[in-house]
Amino acid sequence: MLRPFNGLAVLLALVALGPPGSASARPMFWPNDRVALDDGSAVYGDTYTLDQIYSEVTYEKYSNCTGVCLSGMEAGDTDAHVFVDEGADPEASNTTEPPGVQVNPSTVDPAGQPFSKAFHKDSGFGNSLFGAGYTIDATLNGVPSTPSTGATLDAAAEGKIWAQAFGSGKQDLLRGRATASGHQSGAFNAAANVYVLGTQIYEKKLSVGTLTLVDEVLFNREFIKAQKSFNIMFITVTVKAALAGNAGVKVTASVGPTAAKLLATPKGGVYATASASASVFVVSVGVEGSLTLIEASLPVSGQLVSSGCSTLGWDLKSSFSVTTLSGKLKAFVKIKLFFIKKKASVTVASWNGNLTGSTTTWNLYNATGTAPMYFTCVGGAPVGGISTLNPVPSPPSGGGGTTTPPPGPGGGGGEC
């Protein structure tokens, strides 16, 4: 707190009014009888009131301070304040999640056997206080023909996002899945599905008589609620967090007797909002700030085609664009003293040191090849004809990511 004064004026005033400690002695405020506060604001009033405000602010800033204490004003409140930052919860920015795992497809393709490629990637961030993560799974499966049955081609892609808050435990909040299947018998299938908390909320299937499915959906949902108590200024404050966001999938699939082609992007975001209550009566209690747990776009493309009576062509790509754990939440409690208010806060979550964050895009896997696989053939050509792989836009080149500001709410740094 700054209290500007004219030294000579103060000396003369004290001589005139009596020695320090006498009933009539009090400090002079200059100019215009004011108490100047740390944030540059000032409190004006009569001399007695300003004496008391000065005494309270001084005591709360220096003698009764736990943490970092500053004086100032708050919008919409005419009282002088002492703001107390009591620091952060030990888990506010502590990462305890283990490193993610990536499993690439096998490079072995034995002749005469079913063809199979599986890709998996997962990663997590944060801790039990606030944490989130994602999983990508992509599979390509081909079953060779038999004397009585034609070959079958299947492609599938799935993306999942989990999160937790205040010790709720990891919960799979949202999942987007897409499939495409072709069969030389003429049985074709494609579908897009969205799940929230393990329950399917949406499904779109290939229409009868068509060979292409194009769909894109995004649903807003509230996922889970949890709470945790913190001690602020010796008062128990219960913070209630609600995790909400969106879940969806974008799909382009085409199928045929000798083709299954799928381009799918499961996507979603999880954001935390919070409120607070106190164990005793206070002037006010609440939570300030915003927190993004995760925003993820998880593109996967997979294709299987017949290149000949005994040759399968395939393509598999996966990438991601992820924003995770960004922003800050502070719980606070405000009490009224005699002439001022005291507002104390504790940081319950703080990630990446900002509220705007960034988004990281990364290439996970990109491979194209051929493999031996038998198709039912007539006249030296596969039943249903020969198919070719569609060109698919390649994700960013491997070995590096790009960082850009996120377009949506929240923000934060991604994974490298």
Secondary structure, DSSP 8 states (H G I E B T S, - for coil): -B----HHHHHHHHHHH-STTSTT-----TTTSEEE-TTS-EEE--HHHHHHHHHHHHIIIIIS-SSEEEEEEETTEEEEEEEEEEEE-TTTT-------EEE-------TTS-EEEEEEEEEEEE-SSEEEEEEEEEEEEEE---SSS--EEEEEEEEEEEEEETT---EEEEEEEEEEEEETTS--EEEEEEEETTEEEEEEE--TT-SEEEEEEEEEEEEEEEEEEEEETTEEEEEEEEEEEEEEEEEEEEEETTEEEEEEEEEEEEEEEEEEEESS--SEEEEEEEEEEEEEE--EEEEEEEEETTEEEEEEEEEEEEEEEEEEEEEEEEEE-SSSEEEEEEEEEEETTSSS--EEEEEEEEEEEEEE----EETTEETT-----------S-TT-EEEE--SSSS------
